[in-house]
Amino acid sequence: MKRRCSDQGSATVWSVGAIAVLCVVFGVVLGLGQGVVARHRAAGGADMAALAAADHWAEGTAVACARADRVARAQGTRLTRCVLTGDVSDVTAASGAGPFAAEVRARAGPAGDAPMRR
């Protein structure tokens, strides 16, 4: 009886392996994209909330932070911190959940005597 050594079917195994690797790479890229979107959403929400709080600082901390919270929710984020020091607001907004959560801090206030950049 002769034993025959053949490579028949090996292309199928290699194809399945390549497809599996491509699926894993595609999943990682989608996960990274989700993290980037969450970070950008949190940054936008924090910036807008800080501006809203700074715009209403004269009405008191409670009113300014309530306005910042409302603006943050309108941006699809949640306000996790709001502090007013004089007319400068310092807020933190969060977006996403689980491993794709992002939290960004933003400050806003009058320009004052800030040096001009050239």
C-alpha distances in whole Angstrom, upper triangle without the diagonal:
4,6,10,13,16,19,20,23,24,27,28,28,30,32,33,34,36,38,38,40,42,43,44,46,48,49,50,52,54,55,56,58,59,61,63,64,65,67,69,70,71,73,75,76,77,79,80,81,83,85,86,87,89,91,92,93,97,96,95,91,91,91,90,86,86,87,84,82,82,81,78,77,78,75,73,73,75,77,77,80,83,86,89,91,94,93,90,87,84,81,77,75,71,69,65,64,61,59,61,64,67,70,73,76,79,83,86,89,92,92,95,95,92,91,90,87,88
4,6,10,13,16,17,20,21,24,25,25,27,30,31,31,33,35,36,37,40,41,42,44,45,47,48,50,51,52,54,56,57,58,60,62,63,64,66,68,69,71,72,73,75,77,78,79,81,83,84,85,87,89,90,91,95,94,93,89,89,89,87,84,85,84,82,80,80,79,76,75,76,73,71,71,73,76,75,78,81,84,87,89,92,91,87,84,81,79,75,73,69,67,63,62,59,57,59,62,65,68,71,74,77,80,83,87,89,89,92,92,89,88,88,84,85
4,7,10,13,14,17,18,21,22,22,24,27,27,28,30,32,32,34,36,37,38,40,42,43,44,46,48,49,50,52,53,55,57,58,59,61,63,64,65,67,69,70,71,73,75,76,77,79,80,81,83,85,86,87,91,90,89,86,85,86,84,81,81,81,78,76,77,76,72,72,72,70,67,67,69,72,71,74,77,80,83,85,88,87,84,81,78,75,71,69,66,63,60,58,56,54,55,59,61,65,67,70,73,77,80,83,86,85,88,89,85,85,84,81,81
4,6,10,11,14,15,18,19,20,21,24,25,25,27,29,30,31,33,35,36,37,39,41,42,44,45,46,48,50,51,53,54,56,57,59,60,62,63,65,66,68,69,71,72,73,75,77,78,79,81,83,84,85,89,88,87,84,83,84,82,79,79,79,76,74,75,73,70,69,70,67,65,65,67,70,69,72,76,78,81,83,86,85,81,79,76,73,69,67,64,61,58,56,54,52,53,57,59,63,65,68,71,75,77,81,83,83,86,86,83,82,81,78,78
4,7,9,12,12,15,17,17,18,21,22,22,24,26,27,28,30,32,33,34,36,37,39,40,42,43,45,46,48,49,51,52,54,55,57,58,60,61,63,64,66,67,69,70,72,73,75,76,78,79,81,82,85,85,84,81,80,81,79,76,76,76,73,71,72,70,67,66,67,64,62,62,64,67,66,69,72,75,78,80,83,81,78,75,72,70,66,64,60,58,55,53,51,49,50,54,56,59,61,65,67,71,74,77,80,79,82,83,79,79,78,75,75
4,5,9,9,12,14,14,15,18,19,20,21,23,24,26,27,29,30,32,33,35,36,38,39,41,42,44,45,47,48,50,51,53,54,56,57,59,60,62,63,65,66,68,69,71,72,74,75,77,78,79,83,83,82,78,78,78,76,73,73,73,70,69,69,68,65,64,64,62,59,60,62,65,64,67,70,73,76,78,81,79,76,73,70,67,64,62,58,56,52,51,49,47,48,51,54,57,59,63,65,69,71,75,78,77,80,81,77,77,76,72,73
4,6,6,8,11,11,12,14,16,16,18,20,21,22,24,26,27,28,30,31,33,34,36,37,39,40,42,43,45,46,48,49,51,52,54,55,57,58,60,61,63,64,66,67,69,70,72,73,75,76,80,79,78,75,75,75,73,70,70,70,67,65,66,64,61,60,61,58,56,56,58,61,61,64,67,69,72,74,77,76,72,70,67,64,60,58,55,52,49,48,46,43,44,48,50,54,56,59,62,65,68,71,74,73,77,77,73,73,72,69,69
4,6,8,9,10,12,13,15,16,18,19,21,22,24,25,27,28,29,31,33,34,35,37,39,40,41,43,45,46,48,49,51,52,54,55,56,58,60,61,62,64,65,67,68,70,71,73,75,76,79,79,78,75,74,74,72,70,70,69,66,65,65,63,61,60,60,57,55,56,58,61,61,64,67,70,72,74,77,76,72,70,67,64,60,58,55,52,48,47,45,43,44,48,50,54,56,60,62,66,68,72,74,74,77,77,74,74,73,69,70
4,5,5,7,9,10,11,13,15,16,17,19,20,22,23,25,26,28,30,31,32,34,36,37,38,40,41,43,44,46,47,48,50,52,53,54,56,58,59,60,62,64,65,66,68,70,71,72,76,75,74,71,71,71,69,66,66,66,63,61,61,60,57,56,56,54,51,52,54,57,57,60,63,66,69,71,74,73,69,66,63,61,57,55,51,48,45,44,42,40,41,45,47,50,53,56,59,62,65,68,71,71,74,75,71,71,70,67,67
4,5,5,6,9,10,11,12,14,15,17,18,20,21,23,24,26,27,29,30,32,33,35,36,38,39,41,42,44,45,47,48,50,51,53,54,56,57,59,60,62,63,65,66,68,69,70,74,74,73,70,69,69,67,64,64,64,61,60,60,59,56,55,55,52,50,51,53,56,55,58,61,64,67,69,72,70,67,64,61,59,55,53,49,47,43,42,40,38,39,43,45,48,50,54,56,60,63,66,69,68,72,72,69,68,67,64,64
4,5,5,6,9,10,10,12,14,15,16,18,20,21,22,24,26,27,28,30,32,33,34,36,37,39,41,42,43,45,47,48,49,51,52,54,55,57,58,60,61,63,64,66,67,68,72,72,71,68,67,67,65,63,63,62,59,58,58,56,54,53,53,50,48,49,51,54,54,57,60,63,65,67,70,69,65,62,60,57,53,51,48,45,42,41,39,37,37,41,43,47,49,52,55,58,61,64,67,66,69,70,66,66,65,62,62
4,5,5,6,9,10,10,12,14,15,16,19,20,21,22,25,26,27,29,30,31,33,35,36,37,39,41,42,43,45,47,48,49,51,52,54,55,57,58,60,61,63,64,66,67,71,70,69,66,65,66,64,61,61,60,58,56,56,55,52,51,51,48,46,47,49,52,52,55,58,61,64,66,69,67,64,61,58,55,52,49,46,43,40,39,37,35,36,40,42,45,48,51,53,57,59,63,66,65,69,70,66,66,65,62,62
4,5,5,6,9,10,11,12,14,15,17,19,20,21,23,25,26,27,29,30,32,33,35,36,38,40,41,42,44,45,47,48,50,51,53,54,56,58,59,60,62,63,65,66,69,69,68,65,64,64,62,60,60,59,56,55,55,54,51,50,50,48,45,46,48,51,51,54,57,60,62,65,67,66,63,60,57,54,50,48,45,42,38,37,35,33,34,38,40,44,46,50,52,56,58,62,65,64,68,68,65,65,64,61,61
4,5,5,6,9,10,11,12,14,15,17,18,20,21,23,24,26,27,29,30,32,33,35,36,38,39,41,42,44,45,47,48,50,51,53,54,56,57,58,60,62,63,64,68,68,67,64,63,63,61,58,59,58,55,54,54,53,50,49,49,47,44,45,47,50,49,52,55,58,61,63,66,64,61,58,55,52,49,47,43,41,37,37,35,32,33,37,39,42,44,48,50,54,56,60,63,62,65,66,62,62,61,58,58
4,5,5,6,9,10,11,12,14,15,16,18,20,21,22,24,26,27,28,30,32,33,35,36,37,39,41,42,43,45,46,48,49,51,52,54,55,57,58,60,61,63,66,66,65,62,61,61,59,57,57,56,53,52,52,50,48,47,47,44,42,43,45,48,48,51,54,57,60,62,64,63,59,57,54,51,48,45,42,39,36,35,34,31,32,35,37,41,43,47,49,53,55,58,61,61,64,65,61,61,60,57,57
4,6,5,6,9,10,11,12,14,15,16,19,20,21,23,25,26,27,29,30,31,33,35,36,37,39,41,42,43,45,47,48,49,51,53,54,55,57,58,60,61,65,64,63,60,59,60,58,55,55,54,52,50,50,49,46,45,45,43,40,41,43,46,46,49,52,55,58,60,63,61,58,55,52,49,46,43,40,37,34,33,31,29,30,33,36,39,42,45,48,51,54,57,60,60,63,64,61,61,60,57,58
4,5,5,6,9,10,11,12,14,15,17,19,20,21,23,24,26,27,29,30,32,33,35,36,38,39,41,42,44,45,47,48,50,52,53,54,56,57,59,60,64,63,62,59,58,59,57,54,54,54,51,49,50,48,45,44,45,42,40,40,42,45,45,48,51,53,56,58,61,60,56,54,51,48,44,42,39,36,33,32,30,27,28,32,34,38,40,44,46,50,52,56,59,58,61,62,59,59,58,55,56
4,5,5,6,9,10,11,12,14,15,17,18,20,21,22,24,26,27,29,30,32,33,35,36,38,39,41,42,44,45,46,48,50,51,52,54,56,57,58,62,62,61,58,57,57,55,53,53,52,49,48,48,47,44,43,43,41,38,39,41,44,44,47,50,52,55,57,60,58,55,52,49,47,43,41,38,35,32,31,30,27,27,31,33,37,38,42,44,48,50,54,56,56,59,60,56,56,55,52,53
4,5,5,6,9,10,10,12,14,15,16,18,20,21,22,24,26,27,29,30,31,33,35,36,37,39,40,42,43,45,46,48,49,51,52,54,55,57,60,60,59,56,55,55,53,51,51,50,47,46,46,44,42,41,41,38,36,37,39,42,42,45,48,51,54,56,59,57,54,51,48,45,42,39,36,33,30,29,28,26,26,30,32,35,37,41,43,47,49,53,55,55,58,59,56,56,55,52,53
4,5,5,6,9,10,11,13,14,15,17,19,20,21,23,25,26,27,29,31,32,33,35,36,38,39,41,42,43,45,47,48,49,51,53,54,55,59,58,57,54,54,54,52,49,49,49,46,44,45,43,40,39,40,37,35,35,37,40,40,43,46,49,52,54,57,55,52,49,46,43,40,37,34,31,28,27,25,23,24,27,30,33,36,39,42,45,48,52,54,54,57,58,55,55,54,52,52
4,5,5,6,9,10,11,12,14,15,17,18,20,21,23,24,26,27,29,30,32,33,35,36,38,39,41,42,44,45,47,48,50,51,53,54,57,57,56,53,53,53,51,48,48,48,45,43,44,42,39,39,39,37,34,34,37,39,39,42,45,48,50,52,55,54,50,48,45,42,38,36,33,30,27,27,25,22,23,26,28,32,34,37,40,43,46,50,52,52,55,56,52,53,52,49,50
4,5,5,6,9,10,10,12,14,15,16,18,20,21,22,24,26,27,28,30,32,33,34,36,37,39,40,42,44,45,46,48,49,51,52,56,56,55,52,51,51,49,47,47,46,43,42,42,41,38,37,37,34,32,33,35,38,38,41,44,47,49,51,54,52,49,46,43,41,37,35,32,29,26,26,24,22,22,26,27,31,33,36,38,42,44,48,51,50,54,54,51,51,50,47,48
4,5,5,6,9,10,10,12,14,15,16,18,20,21,23,24,26,27,29,30,32,33,35,36,37,39,41,42,43,45,47,48,49,51,54,54,53,50,49,49,47,45,45,44,41,40,40,38,36,35,35,32,30,31,33,36,36,39,42,45,48,50,53,51,48,45,42,39,36,33,30,27,24,23,22,20,20,23,25,29,31,35,37,41,43,47,50,50,53,54,51,51,50,47,48
4,5,5,6,9,10,11,12,14,15,17,19,20,21,23,25,26,27,29,30,32,33,35,36,37,39,41,42,43,45,47,48,49,53,52,51,48,48,48,46,43,43,43,40,38,39,38,34,34,35,32,29,29,32,34,34,37,40,43,46,48,51,49,46,43,40,37,34,31,28,25,22,21,20,17,18,21,23,27,29,33,35,39,42,45,48,48,51,52,49,49,49,46,47
4,5,5,6,9,10,11,12,14,15,17,18,20,21,23,24,26,27,29,30,32,33,35,36,38,39,41,42,43,45,47,48,51,51,50,47,47,47,45,42,43,42,39,38,38,37,34,33,34,31,29,29,31,34,34,36,39,42,44,46,49,48,44,42,39,36,33,30,27,25,22,22,20,18,17,21,23,26,28,31,34,37,40,43,46,46,49,50,46,47,46,43,44
4,5,5,6,9,10,11,12,14,15,16,18,20,21,22,24,26,27,29,30,32,33,34,36,38,39,40,42,43,45,46,50,50,49,46,46,45,43,41,41,40,37,36,36,34,32,31,31,28,26,27,29,32,33,35,38,41,44,46,48,47,43,40,38,35,32,29,26,23,20,21,20,17,16,20,22,25,27,31,33,36,39,42,45,45,48,49,46,46,45,43,43
4,5,5,6,9,10,11,12,14,15,17,19,20,21,23,24,26,27,29,30,32,33,35,36,37,39,41,42,44,45,48,48,47,44,43,43,41,38,39,38,35,34,34,33,30,29,30,27,24,25,27,30,30,33,36,39,42,44,47,45,42,39,36,33,30,27,24,21,18,17,16,14,14,17,19,23,25,29,31,35,37,41,44,44,47,49,45,46,45,43,44
4,5,5,6,9,10,11,12,14,15,17,19,20,21,23,24,26,27,29,30,31,33,35,36,37,39,41,42,43,47,47,45,42,42,42,40,37,38,37,34,33,34,32,29,29,30,26,24,24,26,29,29,31,34,37,40,42,45,43,40,37,34,31,28,25,22,20,17,17,15,12,12,16,17,21,23,27,29,33,35,39,42,42,45,46,43,43,43,40,41
4,5,5,6,9,10,11,12,14,15,17,18,20,21,23,24,26,27,29,30,32,33,35,36,37,39,41,42,45,45,45,42,41,41,39,36,37,36,33,32,33,31,28,28,28,25,23,23,26,28,28,31,34,36,39,41,43,42,38,36,33,30,27,25,22,19,17,18,17,14,13,16,17,21,22,26,28,32,34,38,40,40,43,44,41,41,40,38,39
4,5,5,6,9,10,11,12,14,15,16,18,20,21,22,24,26,27,28,30,32,33,34,36,37,39,40,44,44,43,40,39,39,37,35,35,34,31,30,30,28,25,25,25,22,20,21,23,26,27,29,32,35,38,40,43,41,38,35,32,29,26,23,20,17,14,15,15,13,11,15,16,20,21,25,27,31,33,37,39,39,43,44,41,42,41,38,40
4,5,5,6,9,10,11,12,14,15,17,19,20,21,23,24,26,27,29,31,32,33,35,36,38,39,42,42,41,38,37,37,35,33,33,32,29,28,29,27,24,24,25,22,19,19,21,24,24,27,30,33,35,38,40,39,36,33,30,27,23,21,18,15,12,12,12,9,8,12,13,17,19,23,25,29,31,35,38,38,42,43,40,41,40,38,39
4,5,5,6,9,10,11,12,14,15,17,18,20,21,23,24,26,27,29,30,31,33,35,36,37,41,41,40,37,37,37,34,32,32,32,29,28,29,27,23,24,24,21,19,19,21,23,24,26,29,31,34,36,39,37,34,31,28,25,22,20,17,15,13,14,13,10,8,12,12,16,17,21,23,27,29,33,36,36,39,40,37,37,37,34,36
4,5,5,6,9,10,11,12,14,15,17,18,20,21,23,24,26,27,29,30,32,33,35,36,40,40,39,36,36,36,33,31,31,30,27,26,27,25,22,22,22,19,17,17,20,23,23,26,28,31,33,36,38,36,33,30,28,25,22,19,17,14,12,14,14,12,9,12,13,16,17,21,23,26,28,32,35,35,38,39,36,37,36,34,35
4,5,5,6,9,10,11,12,14,15,16,18,20,21,22,24,26,27,28,30,32,33,34,38,37,37,34,33,33,31,28,29,28,25,24,24,22,19,19,20,17,14,15,17,20,21,23,26,29,32,34,37,35,32,29,26,23,20,17,14,11,9,10,11,10,7,9,10,14,16,20,21,25,27,31,34,34,38,39,36,37,37,35,36
4,5,5,6,9,10,11,12,14,15,16,18,20,21,22,24,26,27,28,30,32,32,36,36,35,32,32,32,29,27,27,27,24,22,24,22,19,19,20,17,15,14,16,18,19,21,24,27,29,31,34,33,29,26,24,21,17,15,12,10,8,10,10,8,5,7,7,11,13,17,19,23,25,29,32,32,35,37,34,35,34,33,34
4,5,5,6,9,10,11,12,14,15,16,18,20,21,23,24,26,27,29,30,31,35,35,34,31,32,31,29,26,27,26,23,22,23,21,18,19,19,16,15,14,17,19,19,22,24,26,29,31,33,31,28,25,23,20,17,15,13,11,10,13,14,12,8,10,9,12,12,16,17,21,23,27,30,30,33,34,31,32,31,29,31
4,5,5,6,9,10,11,12,14,15,17,18,20,21,22,24,26,27,29,30,34,33,33,30,30,30,27,25,25,24,21,20,21,19,16,16,16,13,12,12,15,17,19,21,23,26,28,30,33,31,28,25,22,20,17,14,12,9,9,12,14,13,9,10,9,12,13,16,17,21,23,27,29,30,33,35,32,33,32,30,32
4,6,5,6,9,10,10,12,14,15,16,18,20,21,22,24,26,27,28,32,31,30,28,27,27,25,22,23,22,19,18,19,17,14,14,15,12,10,9,12,14,15,18,20,23,25,28,30,29,26,22,20,17,14,11,8,5,5,9,11,10,7,6,6,9,10,14,16,19,21,25,28,29,32,34,31,33,32,31,33
4,5,5,6,9,10,10,12,14,15,16,18,20,21,22,24,26,27,30,30,29,26,27,27,24,22,23,22,18,18,19,17,14,15,16,13,12,10,13,14,15,17,19,21,24,26,28,27,23,20,18,15,12,10,8,7,8,11,13,12,8,8,5,7,7,11,13,17,19,23,26,26,29,31,28,29,29,28,30
4,5,5,6,9,10,11,12,14,15,17,18,20,21,23,25,26,29,29,29,26,27,26,23,21,22,21,18,18,18,16,13,15,15,11,11,11,13,15,16,18,19,22,24,26,28,26,23,20,18,15,13,11,10,9,10,14,16,15,12,11,9,10,9,12,13,16,18,21,24,24,28,30,27,28,27,26,28
4,5,5,6,9,10,11,12,14,16,16,18,20,21,23,24,28,27,27,24,24,24,21,19,20,18,15,15,15,13,10,11,11,7,7,7,10,12,14,16,18,21,23,25,27,25,22,19,17,14,12,9,8,6,9,12,15,15,12,10,9,10,9,12,13,16,18,21,24,25,28,30,28,30,29,28,30
4,6,5,6,9,10,10,12,14,15,16,18,20,21,22,26,25,25,22,22,22,19,17,18,17,13,13,14,12,9,11,12,8,8,6,8,9,11,13,14,17,20,22,24,23,20,16,14,11,9,6,5,5,8,12,14,14,11,9,6,6,6,9,10,14,16,19,22,23,27,29,26,28,28,27,30
4,5,5,6,9,10,11,12,14,15,16,18,20,21,25,25,24,22,22,22,19,17,19,17,14,14,16,13,10,13,13,10,11,9,11,11,13,14,15,17,19,21,23,21,18,15,13,11,9,7,8,9,12,15,18,17,14,12,9,8,5,8,8,11,13,17,20,20,24,26,23,25,24,23,26
4,5,5,6,8,10,11,12,14,15,17,19,20,24,24,24,21,22,21,18,17,17,15,12,13,14,10,9,11,11,7,10,9,11,12,14,15,15,18,19,22,23,21,18,15,14,12,11,9,10,10,13,17,20,20,16,14,12,11,9,10,9,12,13,16,19,20,23,26,23,25,24,24,26
4,5,5,6,8,10,10,12,14,15,17,18,22,21,21,19,19,18,15,13,14,12,9,9,10,7,5,8,8,5,7,6,8,8,11,12,13,16,17,20,22,19,17,14,13,10,9,6,8,9,12,15,19,19,16,14,11,10,9,10,9,12,13,16,19,21,24,27,24,27,27,26,29
4,6,5,6,9,10,10,12,14,15,16,20,20,19,17,17,17,14,12,14,12,9,10,12,9,7,10,11,9,11,8,9,8,10,10,10,13,14,17,19,17,14,11,9,6,6,5,8,10,14,16,19,20,17,14,11,9,6,6,6,8,10,14,17,18,21,24,22,24,24,24,27
4,6,5,6,9,10,11,12,15,15,19,20,19,17,18,18,14,13,15,13,10,12,13,10,9,13,13,10,13,11,12,11,13,13,12,14,14,17,18,16,13,10,10,8,9,9,12,13,17,20,23,23,20,17,14,12,9,8,6,7,8,11,14,15,19,21,19,21,21,21,24
4,5,5,6,9,10,11,13,14,18,18,18,17,17,16,12,12,13,10,8,10,10,7,7,10,10,8,11,11,12,11,14,14,13,15,15,18,18,16,14,11,11,10,11,10,13,14,17,21,24,24,21,19,16,14,12,11,9,10,9,12,15,16,20,23,21,23,23,23,26
4,5,5,6,9,10,11,12,16,15,15,13,14,12,9,8,10,8,4,7,8,6,5,9,10,9,11,10,10,8,11,10,9,11,12,15,16,14,12,9,9,7,9,8,11,13,17,20,23,24,21,18,16,13,11,10,8,9,9,12,15,17,20,23,22,25,25,25,29
4,5,5,6,8,10,10,14,15,14,12,14,13,9,9,11,10,7,10,11,9,9,13,13,12,15,13,13,10,12,10,8,10,10,12,13,11,9,6,6,6,8,9,13,15,19,22,25,25,23,20,17,14,11,9,6,6,5,8,12,14,17,20,18,21,22,23,26
4,5,5,6,9,10,13,14,15,14,15,13,10,11,13,10,8,11,12,9,11,14,14,13,16,15,15,13,16,14,12,12,12,14,14,11,9,8,9,9,12,13,16,18,22,25,28,28,25,23,20,17,14,12,9,8,6,7,10,12,15,18,17,20,21,22,25
4,5,5,6,9,12,12,13,12,13,10,7,8,9,6,5,9,9,7,9,12,12,12,15,14,14,12,15,14,11,12,12,14,14,12,11,9,11,10,13,13,16,18,22,25,28,29,26,23,21,18,16,14,11,11,9,10,12,15,18,21,21,24,24,25,28
4,5,5,6,10,10,10,8,10,8,4,6,8,6,5,9,10,9,11,14,14,15,17,15,14,11,14,12,8,9,8,11,11,9,8,6,8,8,12,13,16,19,23,25,28,29,27,23,21,18,16,13,11,10,8,9,12,15,17,21,20,24,24,26,29
4,5,5,9,10,10,10,12,11,7,9,12,10,9,13,14,12,14,17,17,17,20,18,18,15,16,14,11,10,8,10,9,6,6,5,9,10,14,15,19,21,25,28,30,31,29,26,23,20,17,14,11,9,6,6,8,12,13,17,17,20,21,23,26
4,6,8,9,11,11,13,11,8,11,12,9,10,13,14,12,14,17,17,17,20,19,19,17,19,17,14,13,11,13,12,8,9,9,12,13,16,17,21,23,27,29,33,33,31,28,25,22,20,17,14,12,9,8,9,13,15,18,18,22,22,24,27
4,6,6,7,8,10,7,5,9,10,8,9,12,13,12,15,17,17,18,21,20,19,16,18,16,13,13,10,12,11,9,10,10,13,14,17,18,21,24,27,30,33,34,32,28,26,23,21,18,16,14,11,11,12,16,17,21,21,25,26,28,31
4,5,6,6,9,8,6,9,11,10,11,14,15,15,16,19,20,20,23,21,20,17,18,15,12,10,7,9,8,6,8,8,11,13,16,18,22,25,28,30,33,34,32,29,26,23,21,18,15,13,11,9,11,15,15,19,20,23,25,27,30
4,5,8,11,9,8,12,13,12,14,17,18,18,20,22,22,24,26,25,23,20,22,19,15,13,10,11,9,7,11,11,15,17,20,22,26,28,32,34,37,38,36,33,30,27,25,22,19,16,14,12,13,16,16,20,21,25,26,29,32
4,7,8,6,7,10,11,11,13,15,16,16,19,20,21,23,25,23,22,19,21,18,15,14,11,13,11,11,13,13,16,17,20,21,25,27,31,33,36,37,35,32,30,27,25,22,20,18,16,15,16,20,20,24,25,28,30,32,35
4,6,6,6,9,10,11,12,14,16,17,18,20,21,23,25,23,21,17,18,16,12,11,9,11,10,10,12,11,14,15,18,20,23,26,30,31,34,36,34,30,28,25,23,21,19,17,16,14,16,20,20,24,25,28,30,32,36
4,6,5,6,8,10,10,12,14,15,16,18,20,21,22,20,18,14,15,12,9,8,6,9,10,10,11,9,11,12,15,17,20,23,27,28,31,32,31,27,25,22,20,18,16,15,14,14,16,20,21,24,24,28,30,32,35
4,6,5,6,9,10,10,12,14,15,16,18,20,21,19,16,13,14,12,9,10,10,13,13,13,14,12,14,13,16,17,20,23,26,27,30,32,30,27,25,22,21,19,18,17,17,17,20,23,24,27,28,31,33,34,38
4,6,5,6,9,10,11,12,14,15,17,19,20,19,17,14,16,14,11,12,11,14,14,13,14,12,14,14,17,17,20,23,26,28,31,33,31,27,26,23,22,20,18,17,16,16,18,22,23,27,27,31,32,34,37
4,5,5,6,9,10,11,12,14,15,17,19,17,15,12,14,12,9,9,8,12,12,10,11,9,11,11,14,15,18,21,24,26,29,31,29,25,23,20,19,16,15,13,12,12,15,19,20,24,24,27,28,30,33
4,5,5,6,9,10,10,12,14,15,16,14,12,9,11,9,6,8,8,12,13,12,12,9,10,9,11,12,15,18,21,23,26,28,26,22,20,17,16,14,13,13,13,14,17,20,22,25,25,28,30,31,34
4,5,5,6,9,10,11,12,14,16,14,12,10,12,11,9,11,12,16,17,16,15,12,13,12,13,13,16,18,21,23,26,28,26,23,21,19,18,17,16,16,16,17,20,23,25,28,28,32,32,34,37
4,5,5,6,9,10,11,13,15,14,12,11,14,13,11,13,13,16,17,15,15,12,13,12,14,13,16,18,21,24,27,29,26,23,21,19,18,17,15,15,14,15,18,21,23,27,26,30,30,31,34
4,5,5,6,9,10,11,13,11,10,8,11,10,8,11,11,15,16,14,13,10,10,8,10,10,13,15,19,21,24,26,23,20,18,15,14,13,12,12,12,13,17,20,22,25,24,27,28,29,32
4,5,5,6,9,10,11,9,7,6,9,9,9,12,13,17,19,17,16,12,12,10,10,9,11,13,16,18,22,24,21,18,17,15,14,14,13,14,15,17,20,23,25,29,28,31,31,32,35
4,5,5,6,9,10,10,9,9,12,13,12,15,16,20,21,19,18,15,16,13,13,12,14,15,18,20,23,25,23,20,19,17,17,17,16,17,17,19,21,24,27,30,29,32,33,33,36
4,5,5,6,9,9,9,9,13,13,12,15,16,20,20,18,17,14,14,12,12,11,13,14,17,20,23,25,22,19,18,16,15,15,14,15,14,17,19,22,25,28,27,30,30,30,33
4,5,5,7,5,6,6,10,11,11,15,16,19,21,19,17,14,13,10,10,7,9,10,13,16,19,21,18,15,14,12,12,12,12,14,14,17,20,23,26,28,27,30,30,30,33
4,5,5,5,6,8,11,13,14,17,19,23,24,22,21,17,17,13,12,9,10,10,13,15,19,21,18,16,15,14,14,15,16,18,18,21,24,26,29,32,31,33,34,34,36
4,5,7,9,11,15,16,16,20,21,24,25,23,22,18,18,15,15,12,13,12,15,17,21,23,20,18,17,16,16,17,17,19,18,21,24,26,29,32,31,33,33,33,35
4,6,9,10,14,16,16,19,21,24,25,23,21,18,17,14,13,10,11,10,12,16,19,20,17,15,14,14,13,15,14,17,17,20,23,25,28,31,29,31,31,30,33
4,7,10,13,16,17,20,22,26,27,25,23,20,19,15,14,10,9,7,9,12,16,18,15,13,12,13,13,16,16,19,20,23,26,28,31,34,32,34,34,33,36
4,7,9,12,14,17,20,23,25,23,21,17,16,12,10,6,6,5,8,11,14,16,13,11,10,9,10,12,13,16,18,21,24,26,29,32,30,32,32,32,35
4,6,9,11,15,18,21,23,22,20,16,14,11,9,5,5,7,10,11,15,17,15,11,11,9,11,12,13,16,18,21,24,26,29,32,30,33,33,33,36
4,6,7,11,14,17,20,19,17,13,11,7,6,4,6,9,12,14,17,19,17,13,12,9,10,10,11,13,15,18,22,24,26,29,27,30,31,31,34
4,7,10,14,17,20,20,17,13,11,8,6,6,7,10,13,14,16,18,16,13,11,9,10,10,12,14,16,19,23,25,27,30,28,31,32,32,35
4,7,10,13,16,16,14,10,8,5,5,7,10,13,16,17,19,21,19,16,14,10,10,9,10,11,14,16,20,22,24,27,25,28,30,30,34
4,7,10,13,13,11,7,6,4,7,9,12,16,19,20,23,24,23,19,17,13,12,10,10,10,11,13,17,20,21,24,23,26,28,29,32
4,7,10,10,8,6,5,6,9,12,15,19,22,24,26,27,26,22,19,16,14,11,11,10,11,12,15,18,19,22,21,25,27,28,31
4,6,7,6,5,6,9,12,15,18,22,25,27,29,30,29,25,22,19,17,13,12,10,10,10,13,16,16,19,19,23,25,26,30
4,6,5,6,8,11,15,18,21,25,28,30,32,32,31,28,25,21,19,15,13,10,11,10,12,15,14,17,17,21,23,25,29
4,6,8,11,14,17,20,24,27,31,33,35,36,34,31,28,24,21,18,16,12,11,9,10,13,13,15,16,20,23,25,29
4,7,10,13,17,19,23,26,30,32,34,35,33,30,27,23,20,17,14,11,9,6,7,11,11,14,15,19,20,23,26
4,7,10,14,16,20,23,27,29,31,32,30,26,23,20,17,13,11,7,6,4,7,10,11,14,14,17,19,21,25
4,6,10,13,16,20,23,25,28,28,26,23,20,17,14,11,8,5,5,6,10,13,14,17,16,20,21,23,26
4,7,10,14,17,21,23,25,25,23,20,17,13,11,7,6,4,7,9,13,15,16,19,17,21,22,23,27
4,7,10,14,17,19,21,22,20,17,14,10,8,6,6,6,9,12,15,17,20,22,21,24,25,25,29
4,7,10,14,16,18,18,17,13,10,7,6,4,6,9,12,15,19,20,23,25,23,26,27,27,30
4,7,11,13,15,16,14,11,8,6,6,7,8,11,14,17,21,22,25,27,25,28,29,28,31
4,7,9,12,13,11,7,6,4,6,9,11,15,17,21,24,26,29,31,29,31,31,31,34
4,7,10,11,8,6,5,7,9,12,14,17,20,23,27,28,31,33,31,33,33,32,35
4,7,8,6,4,6,9,12,15,17,21,23,27,30,32,35,37,34,36,36,35,37
4,6,5,4,8,10,14,17,20,24,26,30,33,34,37,39,37,39,39,38,40
4,5,6,9,12,16,19,22,26,29,32,36,37,40,41,39,41,41,40,42
4,6,9,12,15,19,22,26,29,32,36,36,39,41,38,39,40,38,40
4,7,10,13,17,20,23,26,30,33,34,37,39,36,37,37,36,38
4,7,10,14,17,20,23,27,30,31,34,36,33,35,35,34,37
4,7,10,13,17,20,24,27,28,31,32,30,31,32,30,33
4,7,10,14,17,20,24,25,28,29,27,29,30,29,31
4,7,10,13,17,20,21,24,26,23,25,26,25,28
4,7,10,14,17,18,21,23,20,23,23,23,26
4,7,10,14,15,18,19,17,20,20,20,24
4,7,10,12,14,16,14,17,18,19,22
4,7,9,12,14,13,16,17,18,21
4,7,9,12,11,15,16,18,21
4,5,9,9,13,14,16,20
4,6,6,9,10,13,16
4,6,9,11,14,17
4,6,9,12,15
4,6,9,13
4,6,10
4,7
4
